[in-house]
Amino acid sequence: MTTLPQNAKPITALLGTKLGMTQVWDEAGRLVPVT
């Protein structure tokens, strides 16, 4: 289990905004491309 910073939760909201190619960080801190 990793300790996430307090501001990590709002990243989930970005997953709903799929405008072109977007990159988000997963729980492990890896950069993941999403469409």
N, C-alpha and C positions, 0 to 999 in steps of 0.2 A: 504494500500500500504506500503510495507516495503522498507527500504533503504538498498540496496545491496552494498557491497564493490566493489571497482573498478575491482578487480580480479575475480569477480563472473561470468562474461560472458564466459570465456574460459571453464568453466565446461560443457557447452552445447556441446562442441566438444567431450568430453569424452563419451557422449551418443552414438556416432557413432562407438565407438571402443568397441565392445562387445566380449571380450575375457574371456570366462568362467563367473564366478560370479563377478560382479563389484558393488561397492557401490558408490552412488553419493548423494549429498545433494540437496534437492529441494529448492524452493524459500522461504519456511518457515523455513529452517534450519534443516529439518528432514533428517535422513540418510535413503536412499531408495535403496534396493537391486535391481539390474537390471541384465538381462542375456544377 
